[in-house]
């Protein structure tokens, strides 16, 4: 209680701990990120998206036989139910892709016999299904928008490869698959971020995994969360040429405009994922086409300016969303698929958190402080 | 921080205030409930669901012209988009009705030109649309399951009347409409309950109203929230006869089984809504058919036993869910529609909270305490 009898209000629940977990450590002071104890740099260098999905869902790395079995399970689940493929095909082309993805996952539940079986075994089956099918659904959304239509998934490919195949109808380039796989890995998990937290809130009424993931997708959609990488790329397009960067950034800051891709609720230093993606961008500066090299130059110029102005002084540093746009552009991925791809990356983290939370479940129900009147007199409608 | 350096963990965020609001006061100590200052007893006696929807969405009661205009807007929005009606018709008959409702609302967004317009005006239009269409969707789910099929909404009726019409294909009984209207009113709003909170978490990334309501429906689905009235009725059916009640309750408590419909995160005394519904039940004891009179006798016997055992001593009292089942049964509403109807009641509360939260929006992102290891060594797969 504060002096005036009003309780302390934890705006946005910033700094409030609501549970404990060993899945992910975000060290916002030192700029470190760990999945089950493995640093993100270690995983980025040695591992891959499928292995990280196994790690997040099982709490440990697989041996060769386990990973092979897990990959087979994922491969078997790639095809979408006909009704879900139909929903994606029939969706209006101007519908928001995240609205389509949210609907696709919600409708998937109607055709999954496990949908309302909340046993551990069923939840693991559903998690594998969702990890596999989200990449298919995002590929399908892309294919249905670019005129190729619904391409049946290729079960011989991993999440990244199959996504490209469904987007383009062509066998993807091995190097592109490797880069996208890294992007999926870097986005796979991030503690109790807003989308994961919303999935937990939904799950904590003992609802089900599809409901939780549907909530998470709707939450990720917002520009303060998953929509930020697309917004950052839009800014780079608006800047247009590297030499315009300084004026643009100065004007934006003078107008107190938020620069997307900078600043983070937890990181008060350089986001370690941004560092890894920046590294990839620096490689692109030598090899990519002119559009991507131009975007890259703008991104690197903006980063330097922003760090000089707001880095150490204000704790506002590049986050994972800032450098992603030029990398995705280089891979030929249209910007409207950035947030859906984020969902297809974060799905193992969502499932892992929900399954873990259920082990010591508690309904999530905070309070609102009431600031209105009481016992208002009801005036009959004829006298209003 | 606690002595061991571990921060305090607010399990389930119980007792934590995350925002302030004048929409609803739940006084759990005195057993009082207010919507914008009006006590629930006052509204139950004088008002109706449509007027309460106006109150919740606008913050004040309407005059006669405003209420008439609001009712016209609701009437115009009753029909479902063809694709949504089709989704409900085509859903497998064994799918969970809340999975169908969640999908129906998610898909509605694809066919609403306002879906991604986050202006105040568009949000009010979407709120009216959602308030109107949720009752249509729930009626449609019932009609499609009981063999009547999709009955086109009757725009001349209010939410309760149109629901009955779509469920049965017949003009509903005026007294039944009045009782259901009261049930909708009693469930219209309840502060930051789990479903409303999940809607706010989703909305706070600056996502959109359909995403927020989709999350709220998935959250309401769980038996710790909206599913409780159906579970309470199932218990009454399991008890079978009033004279079995004492043995059943004693056995359940001895086995530490949760008795659904009792106890509440906020109310530590009699839920004022339960009192109003109990009043209705007492009327039914004189007039209803044998099945309903039997259920009513069981409910009243169980209530007395539970209050004697756990009321004052443990703060566990009947909540709104306990007495609803027999009332709905008397109205001819099948039990699988209880939770969907709860959604169709709570929708004005969800929309009101989301729109209000956006006025001083803050991303909702609490923390997890990390209890795992750091810098785990990555062992190559060949050596695992």
Interface residues (C-beta under 8 A of the other chain):
Chain A: X7 X8 X9 X10 X11 X12 X13 X14 X15 X16 X17 X18 X19 X20 X21 X22 X23 X24 X25 X34 X36 X37 X38 X39 X42 X43 X46 X47 X51 X61 X62 X63 X64 X67 X83 X87 X90 X91 X92 X95 X96 X98 X99 X100 X102 X103 X106 X107 X109 X110 X111 X115 X116 X191 X192 X193 X194 X195 X197 X198 X201 X202 X203 X204 X205 X206 X207 X208 X210 X211 X212 X214 X215 X217 X218 X219 X220 X221 X222 X223 X224 X225 X226 X227 X265 X266 X362 X363 X364 X365 X366 X367 X368 X369 X370 X371 X372 X373 X374 X375 X376 X378 X379 X380 X381 X382 X384
Chain B: X7 X8 X9 X10 X11 X12 X13 X14 X15 X16 X17 X18 X19 X20 X21 X22 X23 X24 X25 X34 X36 X37 X38 X39 X42 X43 X46 X47 X51 X61 X62 X63 X64 X67 X83 X87 X90 X91 X92 X95 X96 X98 X99 X100 X102 X103 X106 X107 X109 X110 X111 X115 X116 X191 X192 X193 X194 X195 X197 X198 X201 X202 X203 X204 X205 X206 X207 X208 X210 X211 X212 X214 X215 X217 X218 X219 X220 X221 X222 X223 X224 X225 X226 X227 X265 X266 X362 X363 X364 X365 X366 X367 X368 X369 X370 X371 X372 X373 X374 X375 X376 X378 X379 X380 X381 X382 X384
